Amino acid sequence: MGAASTASESEIGVTGHDRSGARVSVRKPKALRDGSRFAVIAPASPGHKEPEERGVAELLRLGFSVEMRDSMAPQGYFAASTAERRAELLSALRDPQVEALISLRGGYGSNYLLDESLAAEIGAASPKCLIGFSDITSLEIFLWQKFGWTSIYGPMVAAGLDAGPGAAKGYDEASFRNAVTETDGAWSMNLQGNALSPGSAEGVLLGGCLTLVATTLGTPWELDTRGSILLLEDRGMKPWQVDRSLMHLQQAGKFKDIRGIVLGDFPDCAAPMEGSPTVLDVCERILKPLKVPIVFGAPVGHTVRPMLTVPLGVRARLSASGAGTLEILEGAVTP
């Protein structure tokens, strides 16, 4: 990284470490442009033909080209066998014609691909733009902790892009384009939430799906959250399950030395009975005592609103006032 970035790292804390504490240099993929070639991968669950076709059509509308996936037979709730999904990932990473990897959808199964042999096979390969959310959190954290690769927490082919820009269960086109093309940062997004704990702070954007962040604990790619603005979102959890995950992270020391928190809007997480604690109540009780800026209710990841795209592994400034603002201070991609 350049001198300016190094100075900023010194100011905001650790950006990349493996579990042994060794520093990992931040590495960024090339910025995408008109005609950049996407490979659709399915490291988790299988998709369906119609949403996949709509998502591919949207990538084409955006000006990109798309390499279609080879047909693979689903195995239960996995898109294919572990060996096939792993081979698909490695093939896309090694293909010189492919400039970006985007997941078909989330679901479950990316964790099956992650081990030291995968790290050895990726080795010193040049980073490529990886886009996805939900279960793809596991892969994004693995690549960050092992190699310092930045990634893009945003819509997938059959989970966001298929519904289109600005649509319910669709995606926000402006933040998507900025995340994959802007090399200098200096862009921002309205988080469309509510300031749970006011203030402003700078840090490195990390995190993703709450459940998947928690399941990195105890692995060789456990997420190092120090100096971060931590993104946490999920869906379909009871408030007490959100409580349990947040307490797990707190007891594991993952809220120590963080700079701020961006929380999703947690759809399908209503309290089971009237008058019982809500997810918002849980977050206020556990997170407000941290005394860092917090914004609750951003349309990130699992949301029924147009999904914001958030680059991970880059410096950002969180302003927890009103609806909240996230200013991206450096690009997740290079010229």
Phi, psi and omega per residue, in radians:
M1 nan 2.732 -3.118
G2 -1.302 3.021 -3.071
A3 -1.087 -0.677 -3.123
A4 -1.092 -0.730 -3.140
S5 -1.155 -0.692 3.141
T6 -1.082 -0.720 3.121
A7 -1.088 -0.718 -3.141
S8 -1.139 -0.656 3.099
E9 -1.060 -0.699 -3.141
S10 -1.071 -0.622 -3.111
E11 -1.295 -0.643 -3.009
I12 -1.825 -0.110 3.047
G13 1.915 -2.914 -3.045
V14 -1.134 2.396 3.083
T15 -1.902 -0.678 -3.105
G16 -2.588 2.104 3.081
H17 -2.461 2.544 2.950
D18 -1.489 3.135 -2.998
R19 -1.162 -0.407 3.107
S20 -1.324 -0.183 -3.117
G21 1.707 -0.071 3.129
A22 -1.199 2.445 -3.111
R23 -1.276 2.417 3.077
V24 -1.977 2.139 3.139
S25 -1.200 2.430 3.116
V26 -1.266 2.301 -3.138
R27 -2.226 2.363 -3.043
K28 -2.130 2.513 3.069
P29 -1.340 2.966 3.074
K30 -1.249 2.534 3.076
A31 -1.117 2.577 3.099
L32 -1.512 2.725 -3.122
R33 -2.517 3.109 3.074
D34 -0.981 2.262 3.125
G35 1.574 -0.146 3.110
S36 -0.971 2.461 -3.010
R37 -1.662 2.184 3.081
F38 -1.713 2.451 2.904
A39 -1.895 2.214 3.077
V40 -1.512 2.179 3.122
I41 -2.083 2.749 3.122
A42 -2.300 1.359 -3.123
P43 -1.368 -0.112 -3.065
A44 -2.129 -1.917 -3.032
S45 -1.675 2.834 3.133
P46 -1.304 2.792 3.098
G47 -1.930 -2.879 3.110
H48 -2.248 2.629 -2.974
K49 -1.018 -0.857 -3.022
E50 -1.139 -0.863 3.095
P51 -1.081 -0.642 3.118
E52 -1.090 -0.765 3.137
E53 -1.106 -0.696 3.115
R54 -1.153 -0.704 3.136
G55 -1.158 -0.716 3.086
V56 -1.112 -0.728 3.108
A57 -1.058 -0.621 3.123
E58 -1.207 -0.701 3.067
L59 -1.057 -0.702 3.100
L60 -1.136 -0.703 3.103
R61 -1.069 -0.606 3.134
L62 -1.266 -0.133 3.077
G63 1.771 0.117 3.135
F64 -1.663 2.904 2.984
S65 -1.883 2.769 -3.018
V66 -2.336 2.255 3.015
E67 -1.609 2.060 -3.079
M68 -1.281 2.607 -3.130
R69 -1.315 2.581 2.952
D70 -1.222 2.565 3.128
S71 -1.208 2.251 3.098
M72 -2.280 2.548 -3.111
A73 -1.455 2.133 3.091
P74 -1.047 2.596 3.060
Q75 -2.167 1.742 -3.102
G76 1.087 -2.201 3.124
Y77 -1.621 0.254 3.048
F78 -1.819 2.586 3.130
A79 -1.159 -0.429 3.126
A80 -2.988 -3.056 3.077
S81 -1.142 2.813 3.099
T82 -1.001 -0.773 -3.118
A83 -1.075 -0.717 -3.132
E84 -1.205 -0.736 3.138
R85 -1.163 -0.669 3.110
R86 -1.148 -0.767 3.135
A87 -1.101 -0.667 3.113
E88 -1.093 -0.780 3.120
L89 -1.057 -0.867 -3.091
L90 -1.152 -0.652 3.114
S91 -1.073 -0.757 3.134
A92 -1.155 -0.665 3.132
L93 -1.180 -0.562 -3.069
R94 -1.567 -0.286 -3.064
D95 -1.277 2.030 -3.104
P96 -1.164 -0.289 3.132
Q97 -1.465 -0.256 -3.100
V98 -1.638 2.244 -3.131
E99 -1.925 -0.260 -3.128
A100 -2.611 2.547 3.064
L101 -1.992 2.240 3.085
I102 -2.243 2.362 -3.098
S103 -1.339 2.538 3.058
L104 -1.099 -0.867 3.087
R105 -2.884 -3.124 3.089
G106 -1.664 -2.018 -3.079
G107 1.699 -1.942 3.127
Y108 -2.786 2.497 2.992
G109 2.393 -0.221 -3.114
S110 -1.036 -0.553 -3.113
N111 -1.083 -0.443 3.131
Y112 -1.128 -0.394 -3.075
L113 -1.475 -0.239 -2.910
L114 -1.648 2.074 3.019
D115 -2.889 3.131 -3.082
E116 -1.173 -0.506 3.129
S117 -1.205 -0.607 3.056
L118 -1.118 -0.751 3.106
A119 -1.030 -0.716 3.141
A120 -1.156 -0.662 -3.135
E121 -1.234 -0.595 3.092
I122 -1.271 -0.767 3.034
G123 0.874 -2.218 -3.074
A124 -1.675 0.391 3.128
A125 -1.017 2.570 3.109
S126 -1.176 2.393 -3.130
P127 -1.170 2.585 3.036
K128 -2.195 2.682 -3.126
C129 -1.085 2.082 3.102
L130 -1.958 2.185 -3.049
I131 -2.162 2.281 3.079
G132 2.950 2.999 3.078
F133 -2.494 -2.932 3.112
S134 1.042 -2.149 -3.084
D135 -1.102 -0.357 -3.133
I136 -1.203 -0.248 3.023
T137 -0.869 -0.730 -3.120
S138 -1.017 -0.790 -3.123
L139 -1.232 -0.691 3.140
E140 -1.124 -0.735 3.107
I141 -1.164 -0.733 3.103
F142 -0.972 -0.857 -3.109
L143 -1.178 -0.562 3.090
W144 -1.226 -0.871 -3.075
Q145 -1.207 -0.629 -3.102
K146 -1.454 -0.640 -2.986
F147 -2.237 -0.109 -3.100
G148 1.250 0.404 3.139
W149 -1.328 2.308 2.957
T150 -1.309 2.792 3.115
S151 -2.625 3.118 -3.032
I152 -2.147 2.035 3.104
Y153 -1.595 1.681 -3.040
G154 -2.783 -2.902 -2.983
P155 -1.136 2.659 3.096
M156 -1.961 2.999 -3.036
V157 -0.997 -0.884 -3.094
A158 -1.853 0.389 3.118
A159 -2.625 1.275 3.129
G160 2.296 -1.081 3.127
L161 -1.130 -0.576 -3.103
D162 -1.114 -0.523 -3.128
A163 -1.483 -0.355 3.059
G164 1.693 2.963 -3.097
P165 -1.279 2.375 3.069
G166 1.302 0.075 -3.073
A167 -1.708 2.789 3.008
A168 -1.022 2.321 -3.071
K169 1.075 0.318 3.068
G170 -1.761 -2.499 -3.068
Y171 -2.541 2.835 3.100
D172 -1.585 1.980 -3.033
E173 -1.171 -0.680 -3.071
A174 -1.078 -0.837 -3.114
S175 -1.209 -0.560 3.080
F176 -1.106 -0.870 -3.140
R177 -1.076 -0.775 3.140
N178 -1.053 -0.743 -3.063
A179 -1.111 -0.613 -3.051
V180 -1.724 -0.124 -3.098
T181 -2.128 -0.492 -3.044
E182 -1.364 2.132 -3.089
T183 -1.693 -0.280 -3.056
D184 -1.884 -0.007 -3.046
G185 1.272 -2.457 3.107
A186 1.063 0.669 2.974
W187 -2.344 2.798 -3.054
S188 -2.464 2.896 3.092
M189 -2.400 2.466 3.011
N190 -1.321 2.105 -3.074
L191 -1.349 -0.197 3.009
Q192 0.969 0.531 -3.141
G193 -2.043 -2.498 3.099
N194 -2.471 2.400 3.120
A195 -1.220 1.979 3.112
L196 -1.470 -0.607 3.086
S197 -2.482 1.994 -2.982
P198 -1.273 2.798 3.083
G199 2.423 -3.120 3.137
S200 -2.414 2.490 -3.128
A201 -2.740 2.693 3.055
E202 -1.952 2.549 3.116
G203 -3.018 -3.101 3.115
V204 -1.656 2.204 -3.130
L205 -1.213 2.122 3.118
L206 -2.475 2.930 3.033
G207 2.065 -2.503 -3.083
G208 2.465 -2.403 -3.119
C209 -1.222 2.179 -3.049
L210 -0.893 -0.868 -3.107
T211 -1.043 -0.708 -3.094
L212 -1.330 -0.578 3.027
V213 -1.057 -0.784 -3.125
A214 -1.124 -0.592 -3.083
T215 -1.360 -0.056 2.996
T216 -1.362 -0.299 -3.083
L217 -1.060 2.302 3.137
G218 1.526 -0.111 3.089
T219 -1.628 2.868 3.087
P220 -1.153 -0.208 3.106
W221 -1.990 0.533 3.078
E222 -0.932 2.310 -3.058
L223 -1.194 2.184 3.033
D224 -1.546 1.944 -3.019
T225 -1.701 -0.016 -3.071
R226 -1.048 2.358 3.127
G227 1.285 0.275 -3.018
S228 -1.807 2.752 2.754
I229 -1.689 1.990 -2.948
L230 -1.656 2.136 3.072
L231 -1.638 2.197 3.128
L232 -2.384 2.182 3.121
E233 -2.660 2.807 3.116
D234 -2.988 -3.126 3.109
R235 -2.567 2.813 2.994
G236 1.158 0.442 3.115
M237 -1.901 2.501 2.965
K238 -1.281 2.654 3.135
P239 -0.910 -0.646 -3.135
W240 -1.217 -0.435 3.073
Q241 -1.302 -0.649 3.013
V242 -1.097 -0.763 3.086
D243 -0.942 -0.852 -3.099
R244 -1.081 -0.741 -3.139
S245 -1.170 -0.742 3.116
L246 -1.137 -0.714 3.099
M247 -1.137 -0.639 3.076
H248 -1.034 -0.819 3.122
L249 -1.129 -0.703 3.131
Q250 -1.121 -0.801 -3.113
Q251 -1.200 -0.389 3.071
A252 -1.486 0.010 3.101
G253 1.436 0.251 -3.046
K254 -1.385 -0.156 3.058
F255 -1.737 -0.007 3.115
K256 -1.326 2.256 3.088
D257 1.187 0.309 2.994
I258 -1.403 2.790 -3.056
R259 -1.788 -0.449 -3.127
G260 -3.033 2.989 -3.102
I261 -2.420 2.347 2.967
V262 -1.970 2.130 -3.120
L263 -1.911 2.475 3.074
G264 -1.277 -3.008 -3.125
D265 -1.720 0.054 2.979
F266 0.804 1.147 3.107
P267 -1.194 2.703 3.117
D268 1.026 0.596 -3.132
C269 -2.162 0.531 -3.094
A270 -1.113 2.654 3.068
A271 -1.068 2.470 -3.052
P272 -1.207 -0.350 3.102
M273 -2.593 2.641 -3.109
E274 -1.043 2.312 3.112
G275 1.627 -0.221 3.119
S276 -1.457 2.808 -3.061
P277 -1.022 2.487 3.076
T278 -1.691 3.011 3.057
V279 -1.061 -0.679 3.093
L280 -1.068 -0.753 3.092
D281 -1.027 -0.765 -3.134
V282 -1.085 -0.811 -3.119
C283 -1.122 -0.689 3.097
E284 -1.088 -0.777 -3.068
R285 -1.187 -0.699 -3.048
I286 -1.561 -0.645 -2.966
L287 -1.712 -0.558 -3.124
K288 -1.017 -0.631 3.106
P289 -1.095 -0.222 3.103
L290 -1.214 -0.375 3.103
K291 1.027 0.770 2.998
V292 -2.129 2.759 3.108
P293 -1.068 2.336 -3.136
I294 -2.390 2.327 3.013
V295 -2.067 2.231 3.140
F296 -1.891 2.457 2.984
G297 1.647 0.380 3.104
A298 -1.297 2.484 3.112
P299 -1.415 1.324 3.138
V300 -2.125 2.578 3.106
G301 1.039 -2.143 3.135
H302 -1.278 1.864 3.130
T303 -2.719 2.672 3.074
V304 -1.613 -0.100 3.086
R305 -1.593 2.941 3.061
P306 -1.008 2.125 -2.980
M307 -1.306 2.235 2.997
L308 -1.307 2.550 3.069
T309 -1.771 2.230 -3.051
V310 -2.115 2.089 3.060
P311 -1.280 2.429 -3.142
L312 -1.909 2.466 3.130
G313 1.621 0.238 -3.125
V314 -2.127 2.758 3.103
R315 -1.274 2.443 -3.126
A316 -2.601 2.827 3.069
R317 -2.092 2.162 3.092
L318 -1.756 2.204 3.043
S319 -1.980 1.919 -3.123
A320 -1.667 1.450 3.113
S321 -2.605 2.321 -3.094
G322 1.064 -2.199 -3.129
A323 -1.395 -0.182 3.123
G324 1.524 2.506 3.124
T325 -2.338 2.404 3.057
L326 -2.066 1.992 -3.132
E327 -1.766 2.150 3.134
I328 -1.524 2.089 -2.999
L329 -1.677 -0.222 3.066
E330 -2.609 2.672 -3.135
G331 -1.276 2.631 3.014
A332 -1.512 -0.088 -3.124
V333 -2.269 2.779 -3.104
T334 -1.965 2.783 3.139
P335 -1.055 nan nan
